[in-house]
């Protein structure tokens, strides 16, 4: 393996795959629900109703779990700004 291939391998090992995102998505929504004002609960319910498979493309992966959480938080912010 070349140095470049090893680096890509390391990145993939640390990455959060789409399948992991799908599994963890309900937990991300629960984290949000625990800290938002009651007036924003309808936005939480809209996010909860989404199929996490539809949120990211099949080939997508996240560089970290923080990036995955950030996607969900941005989705929430878009919902409450409507």
C-alpha positions as CSV (number, residue, x, y, z in Angstrom):
1,X,0.0,0.0,0.0
2,X,1.2,3.5,-0.8
3,X,1.2,6.3,1.8
4,X,-1.8,7.8,0.0
5,X,-3.8,4.6,0.2
6,X,-3.0,4.2,3.9
7,X,-4.3,7.7,4.6
8,X,-7.5,7.1,2.7
9,X,-8.0,3.8,4.6
10,X,-7.5,5.7,7.9
11,X,-10.1,8.3,6.9
12,X,-12.6,5.6,6.0
13,X,-12.0,3.8,9.3
14,X,-12.7,7.0,11.3
15,X,-15.6,8.0,9.1
16,X,-19.3,7.6,10.0
17,X,-20.9,5.5,7.2
18,X,-24.4,6.2,5.9
19,X,-25.6,3.0,7.6
20,X,-24.3,4.2,11.0
21,X,-26.0,7.6,10.4
22,X,-29.3,5.9,9.7
23,X,-29.0,3.9,13.0
24,X,-28.0,6.9,15.0
25,X,-30.5,9.4,13.4
26,X,-33.2,8.8,16.0
27,X,-30.7,9.6,18.8
28,X,-29.7,12.8,17.1
29,X,-33.3,13.9,17.0
30,X,-33.7,12.9,20.7
31,X,-30.7,15.1,21.6
32,X,-32.3,18.0,19.9
33,X,-35.7,17.4,21.5
34,X,-34.1,17.4,24.9
35,X,-32.8,21.0,24.5
36,X,-35.3,22.9,22.3
37,X,-38.1,25.1,23.4
38,X,-41.6,23.6,23.3
39,X,-42.6,25.9,20.5
40,X,-40.0,24.1,18.2
41,X,-41.4,20.6,18.9
42,X,-43.3,20.6,15.6
43,X,-40.0,21.0,13.7
44,X,-38.6,18.0,15.7
45,X,-41.6,15.9,14.7
46,X,-41.1,16.8,11.1
47,X,-37.5,15.6,11.3
48,X,-38.5,12.5,13.2
49,X,-41.0,11.7,10.4
50,X,-38.2,11.7,7.7
51,X,-36.7,8.5,6.6
52,X,-32.9,8.9,7.4
53,X,-32.2,6.8,4.3
54,X,-33.5,9.8,2.3
55,X,-31.4,12.3,4.2
56,X,-28.1,11.3,2.7
57,X,-27.1,9.5,-0.5
58,X,-26.1,5.8,-0.4
59,X,-22.5,6.5,-1.1
60,X,-22.1,9.3,1.4
61,X,-20.1,9.1,4.5
62,X,-19.3,11.7,7.2
63,X,-15.7,12.6,8.3
64,X,-16.9,12.4,11.9
65,X,-19.9,12.0,14.0
66,X,-19.8,15.7,14.7
67,X,-20.3,16.3,11.0
68,X,-23.3,14.0,11.0
69,X,-24.9,15.7,14.0
70,X,-24.3,19.1,12.3
71,X,-26.3,17.9,9.3
72,X,-29.3,17.1,11.5
73,X,-28.9,20.4,13.4
74,X,-28.8,22.4,10.2
75,X,-32.0,20.6,9.0
76,X,-33.6,21.6,12.3
77,X,-32.6,25.2,11.8
78,X,-34.0,25.2,8.3
79,X,-37.3,23.9,9.7
80,X,-37.6,26.6,12.4
81,X,-36.7,29.4,10.1
82,X,-39.6,28.6,7.7
